[in-house]
Amino acid sequence: MQVGNLNKVIASSVLVVFLAACSSTGETTDATSSTQAAQAAQAAQAAADAAALAESQALEEAQAQAQAEAEAEAEAEAEAEAQAAAEATEQAAQEAAQQAADEAAAVAQELAHQQQQAQDAAQALAHVIYFDFDQSTIKAEFRTALNGHAAYLSQNPSAKIVLEGHADERGTREYNIALGERRGNAVSRYLVVQGVSVDAIEVVSFGEERPVNSGHDSASWAENRRVEIRYINY
């Protein structure tokens, strides 16, 4: 639009100059008129050349501006796409991290639940193993309970037990201390065979010193011939 206006101005100026030259024929000679007409033609040509140059320059400037605007728009679009991609990546990472955290929490909760179940089961087992008179052999009826303790101890390395061996009042104190120790060691060996670490087991003997029944008959003595399983920690 600016180039067109410039051409119109230049053309008008040339026309005015030419008309002025033509109108002065009554005041000048033919030679003077020819000279003025030539000068007007030259002025018109110069004006046309200037108009063409100005139009060319304006066109180049317009093209350069259009290219700059297109490049700026393309750059803005690229930045917007990059920003959107970064936000999408960050969102995906956050969702993945949250999902991993939720899964880890669920696994931890399930493990804690299973451990609590195992602890409850271990606590529900028989914790006293009884023996026949002057014997340290484990009876078949107590193997199920011992197997349960062995399973819990094998699956929970932090758990530790003390095996307290006892005897009834018959026999000397020294003999009964040794008998209580043999009974404790018998239980310890059974558990180790089932996979329990020896480091999880401690054996002590009290002999006849801690009876659970102070009677002096066969029934009372049977209750005192025992190994008690005591957990230091579950």
N, C-alpha and C positions, 0 to 999 in steps of 0.2 A: 504494500500500500504506500510506503514512503517513497519507493523508487518511482511508482506511477505518478505521484504528486510532483516529484522533482522533474520528471520528463515534461509534465504539463507546464510547469513554470518556465523551463528552458525554452520549450516550443513557443510559448506566448511571448517571451522576450525576443526570440528570433523574429517572430512575425511582426512585432512592433517595430523592430529595427528596420525590417524590410519595407514595411509600409511607409515608414518615415522617409526612407530613401526614395521610394517611388513618388511620394507627394512633393518632394522638393525639386521635381524636374522643371517646374516653371521658374525657379529661382537660380538654377545652375545650368551649365552647358551640358551638351551630350557627353563630353569627355568626363566631366565631373560626375555625371550620373552613372556612367559605366564604372568609374572607380568606386563610387559608393556602393553600387550593386555588387561588385566583386568583394568589397570589404564585408558587406552583409552576408554574402555567401560563405566567406571564410568564417565569419562569426557563427553562422548557423552550423557549419561543419564542426567547428570547435565545440560548440554547445552540444551537438549530437554526440561527438566523441566523449565529452565529459559525462554526458548522460549515460552512454553505454558503459563507460568505466565505473561510474557510480553504481549502476545497476548490477554490474558484474561483482563489484566489491560487496554490495548489499546481499547479493545472492550467496556469495561465499560465506559471509558472516551468518546469514540465516541457516545455511547448511551446517556450519560449524556449531552454531548454537543448538540446532536440532540434534546433531550427533552427540554433543555434550549432554543434552537432556536425556537422550536415549541411553547413553552410558550410565548416567546417574540413576535413571530408573532401573536399569538392569542391575546395577550394584545394590540398590536398595532392595530389589526383589531377592537377590542372592543373600544379602544379610538377613532378610526376613526368613528365607528358607533355612538358612543356617541356624538362626535363633530357634525356629520351630523344631528343627531336628535336634538341637541341643536340649530343648525342653522335653521333647518326647523321649530322648535317651535318659535324661535325668529322672523322668517320671517312671520309665520302665525299670531303671535301677532301684528306685525307691520301692516300687511294687515288688521287685524280686527280693530285695533285702527284707521287706516286711513279711513276705511269704516264707522266706528262709527262717526268719525269727519265729514266726508262728509255728512252723513245722518243728523247729528245735524245741520250742516250749512244749508242744504236744508230746514230743518224744521224751523230754525230761519228765513231764507229768506222768506219762505211761510207765517210765522206768521207776519213778518214785512209788507209783501205785503197786507195781509188781514187787518192789522191794518190801513195801509195807505188808503185802499179802504173804510174802515169804517169811517175814519176821513174825507175823501173827501165827503162821503155821508152825514155825519153830517153837514159839512160846506155848503152843497148844500140845506139843509133843510131851511124852513122858520124860521127866528130868531125873528120875531115880531108877537105877538099874539094880535089881536084887540078885543075890547069889545064894547058892546052897551052902550048907555048913562046911567050912574049911576049904571052900572052892573059889577059884577065880575065873572059871569058865563062863562065858556069856550064854545065857539061855536063849533058845530060839524065839521065845515070846517077846524078847526085847530088841530083836534085830530090826524090826520095822521102824521103831522109834529112833534107833541109832542111825539107820539109813536116812531118815528125815533130817537129823542133825547134820549128818555128813553132807547131804545135798546143800543145806543152807550154808554151812561153813565153806564149802568149795566155791559157791557162787558169790560169797561175800568175804573177800580176803581180809577186810578190816575187823571182822568179828573174831573174837577170841573166847576160849572157855577155860575153866578150871575144873578138873576132875578130882573130886574129893572122895577118897577111899575110906570105908568104915568097916568095922568088925563088931561082933557081939562081945560080951564080957568074958566069955570062956577063953582060956589061954592066957599066957603072960602078956604083959604090956608090950614088950619088945616084939613078940611073935605077932600080935594083932596089928602093930604098926606096919610090919613087913607085909602082912596079909592084905591090909588096906591098900598098900602101895601096889601089890601084885594085881589087885582088882582094878585099880585106876589105870595101870599100864595095859591091862587087857582091853579095857574100853578104848584107850588111846590107840593101840595097835589096830583095832577094828576100824576106827575112824580113818586112820592113815591109809589103810588098805582101800577104803572107799574114796580116796582122793583128797583127804584133808591134809593141809600142810602141818608138819610137826611144830612149826613156829606158832601155830594157832592154839596149841594145846599145852596146858600146864597140869602136872599131876602132883597132888599132895595127899598125905595119909594122916588121918586122925586116930586110926586104930579104934579102940573102944571108948575113947574119951568124949565123944559127942553122940550119945544114943538118942534116937527119936522116941524110943519107948523104954522107960526105966524098969519095966517088969523083968521078972526072972523066970520066964517060961518060954516054951518053944515059939509061941506066936510073937512075943516081944523080941526074942532073938532074931527071928526071921526079918523083922522090920529094920533091925540094926545092921544086918549084913547087906551093905549097899555101896553104890557109887552115885554121888549126886553130881549132876552136870550144871555148872553155874556159868552163865555168860558174863564176861567182863563188860562187853558192849555188843549191841546188835548192829 
